[in-house]
Amino acid sequence: NQVLGVINFTQITRGTMQSCQLGYALGGAFEGQGYMQEGVSAALQYVFDVLKLHRVSANYIPHNGRSARLLTRLGFEVEGRARAFLKINGQWEDHILTALINPDSSL
């Protein structure tokens, strides 16, 4: 058994928001093989069907094409750009903000 990467949901907010933040990372040797799409898709199903959350947000650095394509394939929509959003390796980086809404509108 080997860990290929991680998928996490943080900042889970209940009450009137029912939302969370998606994060993920994959070992470089495993990129481009569909593992992350498969994993995130299953994790989103759990978040929507079991946890009954309404909204999942995910952000990425503008030059991260793999994340952009992954989130687009999963149905996330771009909602904007946050300037100097997160400090990475000592430098403030802009991020593209995306979100996916639970298709079950009855929640």
N, C-alpha and C positions, 0 to 999 in steps of 0.2 A: 504494500500500500504506500502511496506517495501523495503528499499534499501538492496539488497543482496551483492553487490560489486560494483566495478568500473572498467571500461575499458577506457584507454586513448591512444591517439596517439600524441606524442610529436616530437620535432625536425623535423618538416615537412620541407623538403628541395625540392625546385622546380628546375628549370633550367636543368642542365645535369644529376642530380642525381634522382629526382622524388622519394624520399624515406622518411621514417619516422621510429620512434621507438615506439614499442608497450609496454604498461604497463598495469597491471591488478592486482586486489586484490579481494578476496572473503571472506566473513565472515565465520569463522570456522564451524558454524552450517550448512552451505550450501555446504560444500566441498563434492566431490564424488557423486554428483547428476546430473552432466551434465550441470549445469547452465553456467559455464564459457565457456565450449566448444560451447554451443549454442550462447552465447553472442559474443564471439570473432569471431566465424564464420560469424555471421551477420555483425559485424563491419568490418571485412576484406573484405566482399563483397562490402560494401559501399566505403571503401578506394580504392579498385581496380576498381570498376565499375563507381563510381561517381567522386571521386577525381582523378582517373586515375593515381595513383602512381604506380611505377614500382617495388618497393622493400619495404618490412617491416622487420625490425630487432627486435629481442627480446632476452633478456639475462636473465639467471637465475643462482642462486647459485648451484654448483654441487650437493649438497645433497638434493636439492628440487626435489624429484622424481615426485611430482604431476605436476609441471611446465614442466619438461622434457617430461612426457607422453602427456600432453595437446598439447604442441607445435609439438611433433611428429605426433600425430593424425591429427593436422591441416595442416601438410605438411611442416613444417619448417625443415630446414636441418642445422646440426651443422657445423659451419665454423671454430671453434677454441675455445681456452680458453684464457681469459685475466687474467693475474696474478694481484692480488691486485687491482682489477678494481673499486670497490666501497666501501666506508667506511660505515659500518653498525654497529650501537651500539658501535662505537669507535674502530672497528677492520676492517682492510682492508680485503675484501673477493674476492676470485677469482670468475669469472663468465664464464659460457659457452655461447658462442656467436652463435646465430642462425639467419636465415633469410628465408623469403618466397618471391619468385619472382612472380609477376603477370603472370598468365598463358596466358594472351593476349600479345603475343610477338610483336604485331603491334604498341604498344605504345612507 
